[in-house]
Amino acid sequence: MIYPEVNLDEWIERHKLLVVNYHCPKCQNDFPTNVPVLLKDSAGLQSKIHECGRDFSKVVLVPRTGSAKRLWKQIFGENEGER
């Protein structure tokens, strides 16, 4: 996972993302998904990795390439990846 140094608002607009709040079941604190992340075929937002560890963070992704969009449609249905 790559953490690009980009403007959060521009990243959200470019990839049509939504910041969501993640409630950690371990520490009971809330963390917004406001850290831009980039994977091979997907872009998204991650919550802060806090003292509970990586397993207790949330990542919201959207496909960003044609092949990823086709794969997501096969797995999740026709409307996934289109907002």
C-alpha positions in Angstrom: 0.0 0.0 0.0 1.3 3.4 -0.9 0.4 6.6 1.0 0.6 9.4 -1.5 1.2 12.9 -0.3 -1.8 14.6 -1.9 -4.4 17.1 -0.9 -7.2 15.2 0.8 -10.1 17.1 -0.8 -8.6 16.7 -4.3 -8.1 13.0 -3.7 -11.7 12.6 -2.6 -13.0 14.5 -5.6 -10.7 12.7 -8.1 -11.7 9.2 -7.0 -15.3 10.0 -5.8 -14.6 8.8 -2.3 -16.5 9.4 1.0 -14.9 9.8 4.4 -16.6 7.5 6.8 -16.1 7.0 10.5 -14.7 3.7 11.7 -15.5 2.6 15.2 -12.7 0.4 16.6 -14.2 -2.6 18.4 -11.1 -3.0 20.5 -10.5 0.5 22.0 -14.0 1.8 21.3 -12.7 5.0 19.7 -13.9 6.5 16.3 -11.4 7.2 13.5 -12.3 8.8 10.1 -11.0 7.3 6.9 -9.0 10.3 5.9 -5.6 9.0 4.9 -5.2 8.6 1.1 -4.0 5.2 0.0 -3.1 3.7 -3.4 -3.0 0.1 -4.4 -2.1 -1.4 -7.8 -5.6 -1.0 -9.3 -7.5 0.8 -6.5 -7.5 4.1 -4.7 -9.0 4.9 -1.4 -9.0 6.2 2.2 -7.7 4.5 5.3 -8.3 5.3 9.0 -5.4 6.1 11.1 -3.4 3.1 12.3 -3.6 3.5 16.0 -2.4 1.7 19.1 -4.7 -1.3 18.4 -2.7 -2.1 15.3 -3.3 -2.5 11.5 -5.9 -5.2 12.0 -8.1 -2.6 13.6 -8.0 0.0 10.9 -10.5 0.4 8.0 -9.7 1.0 4.3 -12.4 2.2 1.8 -11.3 1.4 -1.8 -12.7 2.1 -5.3 -11.3 0.6 -8.5 -9.3 3.0 -10.7 -8.4 1.0 -13.8 -10.7 -0.6 -16.5 -9.6 -4.1 -15.6 -10.2 -3.5 -11.8 -13.7 -2.0 -12.6 -14.6 -5.1 -14.7 -13.4 -7.4 -11.9 -15.3 -5.5 -9.2 -18.5 -5.7 -11.4 -18.1 -9.5 -11.7 -17.6 -9.9 -8.0 -20.0 -7.2 -6.6 -22.5 -6.6 -9.3 -23.2 -4.1 -12.1 -23.3 -0.8 -10.1 -20.2 -1.3 -7.9 -17.4 1.2 -8.6 -19.7 3.7 -10.2 -20.7 6.8 -8.1 
